[in-house]
Amino acid sequence: MPAGTYGPETYTESKPAGQPFLSAEQAFYAYKETVPLKEPRVQLMAEILQARFEQHPKLAEAITKRGGSQWLKQCSYLVSSGEKNFWEGKGLESPYIRALIQGYTKALENFNSQQAENYTAEAIQLTSNQKLESEPQRKNTETSFTPKLNTKNISPPTSVKNQTESSQTLNTDVQQALLQTSTNSQTKSIDKTLDNIKQSTIQNLQNWYQVAQKLGRSEKYINRIQEVTKEYINESSSSLENAFNAMSRDIKELQQIDEMTKLAQRVVQIFGKEDVNGIMSVRTENYKNYQIATQAQDKTYLVKDKDSNILLYIRDGKTQVNNLNEEIVNDFRLMNSRIENRLESVKIEIV
């Protein structure tokens, strides 16, 4: 895509071998079919974003100035296509934000490691140069103290000899100290990065626990999340792949429920009637005959289909969902779109 323009990128042919990718998106499209859906593709995106940060350090610097990973966790990723996108969401609920944090963290780790290596190389070079510079001086000093006698086995004065040995020992000590400092710096940097990743994963698991509660999952299911979290903290868990797959499904379901609740609430606010108990309700008789009822004060929401089957029921923070799918959500999106269009027309006529 030409510079200065924005929008979805399209690629009509594969990238010729040996040429760099035009963007992170092109790289992802080139490799995405080589890995399974969901979490493996998130990891692929993380690796690609890591490469982008390493090739463009100013991007990583800008994120660091704003607060680093903690700042990214407060960000949202939304695609303005009108359709729900796998990568969308707020903070760690967004697969793209998770990939962004992983890519940023690993790139930062590599930056720190490279800086430590450069520092070590410069220190060794400096020490080596100092040693080379001391050699001529030592020879000159020894010559000036050597008597003009026909004696070839006379050693330099003790003071000069001690000074030379002391200088060599000092250089060796400095070199070892610098190497030790560099090693400690790299170790601390890696430890800190790993700790940040671990804390981020623990926070994800704790967020999942809250999501499961909101979805009304069984006690056994919720207890298992706690067990997985404890196992991970104690480093006794071998793999989190199954846990992350379940977490992804739950988060996606909660996002769908949240959107559905807002869409239904909007419809009943516009067309509904309130009874003596403060319950707003409406039946969409001319469009698929949905039944919607809400009581905002108690945060109670109910949506039924044309056969009076409950699709969504939220009360006291608990959620009941039956056969809620993308087709039903799209029906409510369409209703909301029509409402907005009509309101916009009325606004133009009146204002």
N, C-alpha and C positions, 0 to 999 in steps of 0.2 A: 504494500500500500504506500502511495507517495507520502513524503513528509508533509506534515501540516494538515493531514486529513484524518478523520476518525470514523470508526465503524467496524463491523465484522470483517475479518480478513478472509479472502478466498484464494485458493491455490489450485490452478488448473493443471499443474504438472509437478512432478517430484523435483526436489532440490538436486542439482548436479553434484556428484561426489566431489568433495574437496572444497566446496563453497560453503561459507558460514550461513547459518539460518538468518532470515531477515528479522525474526522476532521470536520471543518465547512461545507465542501462540503457534507459529509455524513448526517449531521444534516439537511441541506437544502433539500436534496433529500428525506429525511424521512418525511418532513412536507410540501413540495411545493404543493402537490396535494390537500392540505386542504384549500388553499387560491386561489383566482382568479389570472389570468395572469396580467402581467405588474406591476403597482405601488404597489398593495398588496404584491406581491412577493419581491419587492424591500424592503418593510418594514420588511418582514420576514427575508431577508438577513441581514438587519441592526441589528435586534435583535440578530441574531446568531453571527455576527461580534462583537457586543457589549460584548457578553458572552466570546468570544475569547480574547478580550482586557482585560477583568476583570480577566480572568484566567491566562493570560500571560502579566503582567504589563509592561514587558520590550519592548513589541511591541509598546505600547502606548508611552513609554518614547522615543523610537527611533523616532517616528513620531513627538513628541513634540520638540525634539532637532532640527529637520529639518524644523520646522516652523508650525507644527500643521495643522489645517484645510486649511489654505491658501496654504501650500505646497501640500496637497492632491489635491487641485483644479487645480494644475499645472500638475498633473500626468495623465497618460493615462493607460487604461486597454485594452489590445489586446489579442485575442486568436489565436494562430498560427495554426488554422485548415484549413485555406483557405476559409472558409465559413463565411458569416456575422453572428455575434453573438449578441443577444439582449443586453448582458452586456457590449459590447465593446464601446469605445469612449474616448474622451479626456475631462478631467475635469468633470464638472457637466453634460456634455452631456452623460456621461457613467452612466447607472443605478448602476453599481457596485461601482463606485467612490462615487456616492451619498450615497449609503448604507454604504460604508466605513466611510464617514465623519459623518453620523448620529451615527453609532456604536461607533466611536472614541469619539465623543462629549458627548454622554450619559455615556460612561464608565468613561470619565474624570470627569464628574459631580459627578458620584458615588464615585470616588476616593477622590475628594475634600470633599464630604459630610462625608465619612467614617473617613478621617483624622480629620475633625472638631469634630466628635463625640468622637474619641479616645482622642483628646486633652482635651475635656470637662471632660471625665471620669477620666483621669489622674489628672486633676486639682482638681476635687472633692475629689479624693482619697488622694491627697497630703494635702488638707485642713483638711480632716477628721483625717489623721494621726497626723497633727500638734495639733489638738484639743485634741486627746487622750494623746499625750505626755505632754501637759500642765496640765492635771488633777493631776498626782502625785505631780508635783511641787507645784501646788496650795495647795494641802492638807498638804504637808510638811511645806509650808510657814505659813499656818494658825495655825498649831500645835505649831510651834516655837514661835508664838506671843500670844498663849493662856496662861493666867496666871494660876498658880497651885492653884486655889481656888475652893471651892466647889460650883461653879456657872456654870450651864450648858447653860445659855441663853446669854452668852457673845458673841457678834459678832466679826468677824475678824476686824482688823484695817481698817479704811476707805481707806487708800492708797492701801492695798492689794486687797480689794474688788473692787475698781475702776479699778485696773490693770487687774483683771480677766474679768470684764465686758467689758473693752476696748478691750481685746484680743478676746473675743467672737464676739464682734461687728465687729472687723477688719476681722476675719475669714469669717463672714457672708457677709461683703461687698466684700471681694476678690472673694468669691464663686459666688456672684451675678454678679460681673463684668466679671468674666470668662465666665459664662453662657451667658451673654449679648453679649460678644465679639464673642463667638462661633456662637450664633444665627445670629449675623450680618454678620459673615464670610460666613455662609451657604447661607444666603439670597443673599449676593452679588454674590456668586459663581453661584447660580441658575439664578439670574437675568442676569449675564453675559452670561451664556450658552444659555438662552432663546433669548437674544439679538443677539447672534451669529447665532442661527438658523433662526431668523427672517430676519437678514441681508442676509443670504445665500439664503433664499426663495425669497426675493426681487430681488437679483441678478439673480436668475433663471428666474423670470418673465420678467426682463429687457432683458435677453438674448433671451427669447422666442419672445419678441417684434421684435428684430433684425432678428431672424430666419424667422418670419412671413413676414417681409418686403422682405427678400431675395427670399422667395417663391412666392412673388407677391400676397399675400392674399388681400382680399377686404379691403377697408377703414373701413367698418363696423366691420370686423373681428379684424383688428389692433386696432381700437378704443376700442373694448371690452376688449382686453388685458390690455390696459391702465386703463380702469375702474376697472378691477379685481385687478390690482396692487395697485391702490389708495385705494380700499376697504380694501385690506389686510393691507396696511400701517396704515390706520385709524381704524383697527380692527373692521370693520363693515361687513366683509365677513364671512359667516357661514361655508363654506366648499370650499376647493380648489380641491376636487377630480376630478370634471369635467374639470377644468382648467389643472390639471396635466395630465389627459388622452389626452387632445388635444395637450398639449405641447409635450408629448411623441411621438405622431403621427407626429407632424411637425418636430421634431428633427430627427426622423428616416427617414423621407422623404428627408430632407436636406442632411443627410449623404449619402443616396442612390444617390442623384443628384451629390453630390461632387465626389463620387467614379466614377459614370458614366462619368462625365466630364473629369476626369483624364485618364480613360481608352480610351475614344474616342480620346482625344488629342494625346495619345501615338500612336494609330493606324494611325492617319492622319500625324503625324510627320515622321513615317517610310515609308508609302506608298503614301502619298498625293503629289499633284503637286500644285504649287503656281501660281496664275494668276497675271495680271498686277495690281490688286487692293490689292494684299497682302493676298488673301484668299487661304488657303490651303484646298483642297478637295480630297475626294476619295470615290469610290463606291466599296463595297465588293461583286462583282458580283458572285464570287465562294463560298460565304458563306452568305446566307440569304439576300444578296443584300441591305445592309444598305448604306445610304448616309450620309457622314460626312463632315462637313465644319467648319473651324475655322479661326478666325482672331485674332491672339494673341495680337496684338497691342491694339485693342479695347475691348479685352476680350469678343469676340462674339463666341458662340458655337452653332452649329445646327446639330441635328441628326434626320434622317427620316428613316422610314421603307421602305420595298420594294414597297409599294403602294404610296410612297411620303407623307405619313401622318407624321406630326411633332411629334416626341417623346420627344425631349428636345430642348428648344431654350432659350439661355441666352444672353441678351444684355442690356447694361447700368445698370447692377446690378439687372435687373428684370428677373424672371424665368418663363417660360411657360412649363408645363409638361402635356403630354397626353398619357395615357395608358403605362407609363413606369413601368415595373414590374420586379420581380426578374429573370424571364426567360431571358429577354433582357439583363439585367446586366450580367448574367452568360455567355451569348454569347460573350460579350466584354471581360469578364475575360478570356474566352477560347482563344480568339484571342490574347490577351496580353501574355498569357502563351505560346502559340506557337511561338510568336515573341521572347520571352526571350529564349526559348529552341534553336531556330535557331541561335540566336546571340551567345549563349554560344557555340554551335557547331563550328561556324565560328571562334570564339575567340580561341578555342582549336587548330583549324587548322592553324591559322596565328601566334598567340603569342607563 
